[in-house]
């Protein structure tokens, strides 16, 4: 079994949701303790350990550490804003815009 941690940013995201949506998402987050890569989850391109699950219009972005058996939920957002601030979001926008996505800055 994995330990599931909710990052402060995810707590903030969850606090803004209607109760019905919150309950549905919370149950799926709790289930990550038993299966951190449930059916339908997707690996986030350009990251090492980041995954996402889709729950209706929302995406739960999380990181899995198999060695320590821990899951960190980083964001819970609607699809259109789910990847902002992630490595995939930064690189994806640069690639789509035809820009130079090489950088010396840490994106982590």
C-alpha positions in Angstrom: 0.0 0.0 0.0 1.2 3.5 -0.8 1.0 6.6 1.4 -0.9 9.5 -0.4 0.1 13.1 0.4 -1.8 16.2 -0.8 0.4 19.1 -1.7 -0.7 22.6 -0.7 -1.5 23.6 -4.3 -3.8 20.5 -4.6 -5.5 21.4 -1.3 -6.2 24.8 -2.6 -7.6 23.3 -5.9 -9.8 20.9 -3.9 -11.2 23.6 -1.6 -12.6 25.4 -4.7 -14.7 22.5 -5.9 -18.4 21.9 -5.3 -19.1 19.2 -2.7 -20.3 16.6 -5.1 -17.3 17.0 -7.4 -14.9 17.0 -4.3 -16.4 13.8 -3.0 -16.0 12.0 -6.3 -12.4 13.2 -6.8 -11.5 12.5 -3.1 -12.6 8.9 -3.5 -10.3 8.4 -6.6 -7.4 10.1 -4.8 -7.9 7.7 -1.8 -7.9 4.7 -4.2 -4.3 5.7 -5.3 -3.1 4.2 -2.1 -4.0 0.8 -3.4 -3.2 1.3 -7.0 -1.2 4.4 -8.0 -1.6 3.6 -11.7 -5.3 2.7 -12.1 -6.8 1.8 -15.4 -7.1 4.9 -17.6 -4.2 6.8 -15.9 -1.7 8.4 -18.2 2.0 9.2 -17.8 2.7 12.8 -18.4 5.2 13.2 -21.3 8.4 14.9 -20.4 8.4 13.9 -16.8 10.0 11.1 -14.9 7.3 10.1 -12.3 4.3 12.3 -13.0 0.9 10.8 -13.9 -2.7 11.9 -14.3 -6.1 10.5 -13.8 -9.2 11.9 -15.5 -12.3 12.4 -13.4 -14.9 14.0 -15.6 -13.6 17.5 -16.6 -10.9 17.4 -14.0 -7.4 16.0 -14.0 -5.5 14.9 -10.9 -1.8 15.4 -11.5 0.4 13.3 -9.2 3.9 11.9 -8.7 4.6 8.3 -7.8 7.7 7.1 -5.9 7.7 3.3 -6.0 10.8 3.0 -3.8 9.3 4.8 -0.8 5.7 3.8 -1.7 4.5 7.4 -1.8 2.1 9.3 -4.0 2.1 13.1 -4.0 -1.0 14.8 -5.4 0.2 18.1 -6.9 -2.8 19.6 -8.7 -6.5 19.0 -9.3 -7.7 21.1 -12.1 -10.0 21.3 -15.1 -8.5 19.9 -18.3 -7.8 23.3 -19.9 -5.6 24.5 -17.0 -4.3 21.1 -15.6 -0.9 21.2 -17.2 0.1 24.8 -16.6 3.3 25.1 -14.5 4.3 21.5 -15.2 7.2 20.5 -17.4 4.8 19.1 -20.0 2.9 22.4 -20.0 6.0 24.4 -20.5 7.5 22.2 -23.2 4.2 21.5 -24.9 3.5 25.2 -25.4 7.0 25.8 -26.7 6.8 22.9 -29.2 3.3 23.9 -30.3 4.4 27.5 -30.9 7.5 26.3 -32.8 9.7 27.9 -30.1 13.1 26.9 -28.7 12.3 24.7 -25.7 15.9 24.1 -24.6 16.6 25.9 -21.3 19.2 26.0 -18.6 16.6 26.8 -16.0 15.3 24.2 -13.6 11.7 23.5 -14.4 11.2 21.1 -11.5 
